[in-house]
Amino acid sequence: MKRANDWPTELANFLLKTRKTPFKWGENDCCLFAANAILAMGGKDVAEDVRGHYTTAIGARRIMKRLGAANVVELLTQRLGEPDGKLVRGAIVAVESDGQQVAGVFYHKPWVLTEIGLQGMPLESVLKSWSLS
């Protein structure tokens, strides 16, 4: 992925802005959070075809099923390629949170957007990562 020259600053600004934005299915959920992080770093919109096409958790699951992804790891692999396991700033991550797979971004630690807001997660929660390099 080609990144903007100032992508670290843009990613930090994105995280600061997102912490004040409430969770909303189809607008600001975990997968769109990861896709928006990629956009903030200067990448392409990997969720362009699904934005605005669901408004509930059930709708998100239906879209994943339609895309042939059984879980978040499979969806991210479809969109980003095979995970490389590198935990570097700006990497997209899949983590386990309360028994669910959640997409996020790595910035000194894994950050994910859940229904209760932006949360820093322990390193041990990371299931897979994509460095986007």
C-alpha positions as CSV (number, residue, x, y, z in Angstrom):
1,M,0.0,0.0,0.0
2,K,1.3,3.4,-0.9
3,R,1.1,5.7,2.1
4,A,1.1,9.5,2.4
5,N,4.4,11.0,3.5
6,D,2.8,12.2,6.8
7,W,0.9,9.0,7.4
8,P,2.0,8.6,11.1
9,T,0.6,12.1,11.9
10,E,-2.6,11.4,10.0
11,L,-3.1,8.1,11.7
12,A,-2.6,9.7,15.1
13,N,-5.1,12.5,14.2
14,F,-7.5,9.8,13.0
15,L,-7.3,8.0,16.3
16,L,-7.8,11.2,18.3
17,K,-10.8,12.1,16.2
18,T,-12.3,8.5,16.3
19,R,-12.2,8.3,20.1
20,K,-15.0,10.9,20.2
21,T,-17.1,9.4,17.4
22,P,-19.7,6.9,18.6
23,F,-19.9,3.4,17.3
24,K,-22.6,3.0,14.6
25,W,-23.1,-0.1,12.4
26,G,-22.4,0.7,8.7
27,E,-20.8,4.1,9.5
28,N,-18.3,3.7,12.3
29,D,-17.9,0.0,13.3
30,C,-14.8,-2.1,13.7
31,C,-14.3,-3.0,10.0
32,L,-15.0,0.5,8.8
33,F,-12.6,1.8,11.6
34,A,-9.8,-0.3,10.0
35,A,-10.8,0.8,6.5
36,N,-10.9,4.4,7.6
37,A,-7.4,4.1,9.2
38,I,-6.1,2.9,5.8
39,L,-7.7,5.9,4.2
40,A,-6.2,8.2,6.8
41,M,-2.8,6.9,6.0
42,G,-3.3,7.6,2.3
43,G,-4.4,4.2,1.1
44,K,-7.4,3.2,-1.0
45,D,-10.9,2.5,0.4
46,V,-11.0,-1.2,0.9
47,A,-14.6,-1.0,2.1
48,E,-16.0,1.2,-0.7
49,D,-18.4,-1.5,-1.9
50,V,-20.0,-2.1,1.5
51,R,-20.2,1.4,3.0
52,G,-23.8,2.4,3.6
53,H,-25.2,-1.1,2.8
54,Y,-25.9,-2.1,6.4
55,T,-27.1,-0.5,9.6
56,T,-27.1,-3.5,12.1
57,A,-24.9,-6.3,13.3
58,I,-27.1,-8.7,11.4
59,G,-26.7,-6.6,8.2
60,A,-22.9,-6.7,8.7
61,R,-22.9,-10.5,9.1
62,R,-25.1,-10.8,5.9
63,I,-22.6,-8.8,3.9
64,M,-19.7,-10.9,5.2
65,K,-21.6,-14.0,4.3
66,R,-22.4,-12.7,0.9
67,L,-18.7,-11.9,0.4
68,G,-17.8,-15.5,1.5
69,A,-16.1,-14.5,4.8
70,A,-17.0,-16.5,7.9
71,N,-15.3,-14.0,10.2
72,V,-13.3,-10.8,10.4
73,V,-9.9,-12.5,9.7
74,E,-11.3,-14.0,6.5
75,L,-12.8,-10.6,5.5
76,L,-9.5,-8.8,6.2
77,T,-7.6,-11.4,4.3
78,Q,-9.9,-11.0,1.3
79,R,-9.3,-7.2,1.3
80,L,-5.7,-7.0,2.4
81,G,-4.1,-10.3,1.3
82,E,-2.4,-12.8,3.5
83,P,-1.5,-11.6,7.0
84,D,2.2,-11.2,7.6
85,G,2.2,-11.1,11.4
86,K,4.1,-7.9,11.7
87,L,3.0,-5.6,14.5
88,V,4.2,-2.2,13.3
89,R,2.6,1.2,13.5
90,G,-0.2,1.4,11.0
91,A,-0.7,-2.4,10.7
92,I,-4.3,-3.6,10.5
93,V,-5.1,-6.2,13.1
94,A,-7.7,-8.7,14.0
95,V,-8.1,-9.1,17.7
96,E,-10.2,-11.2,20.1
97,S,-12.5,-9.0,22.2
98,D,-15.1,-10.6,24.5
99,G,-15.2,-13.7,22.3
100,Q,-15.6,-11.8,19.1
101,Q,-13.1,-11.1,16.3
102,V,-12.7,-7.3,15.9
103,A,-10.7,-5.3,13.3
104,G,-8.4,-2.6,14.4
105,V,-5.2,-0.8,13.8
106,F,-1.8,-1.0,15.6
107,Y,-0.4,2.3,17.0
108,H,2.0,1.4,19.9
109,K,-0.7,-1.2,20.8
110,P,-3.8,-2.6,19.1
111,W,-6.7,-0.2,18.9
112,V,-10.2,-1.3,18.1
113,L,-13.6,0.3,17.9
114,T,-16.2,-1.6,19.9
115,E,-19.8,-0.7,20.8
116,I,-18.5,1.0,23.9
117,G,-15.9,3.1,22.0
118,L,-12.2,3.1,21.1
119,Q,-10.2,0.7,23.2
120,G,-6.6,-0.2,23.5
121,M,-6.1,-3.9,23.6
122,P,-3.3,-6.2,25.0
123,L,-0.8,-7.6,22.5
124,E,-2.0,-11.1,23.4
125,S,-5.4,-10.4,21.9
126,V,-4.0,-10.0,18.4
127,L,-5.0,-13.0,16.2
128,K,-3.5,-11.7,12.8
129,S,-1.9,-8.6,11.4
130,W,-1.3,-7.0,8.1
131,S,1.6,-4.5,7.9
132,L,0.4,-3.1,4.6
133,S,4.0,-2.8,3.4
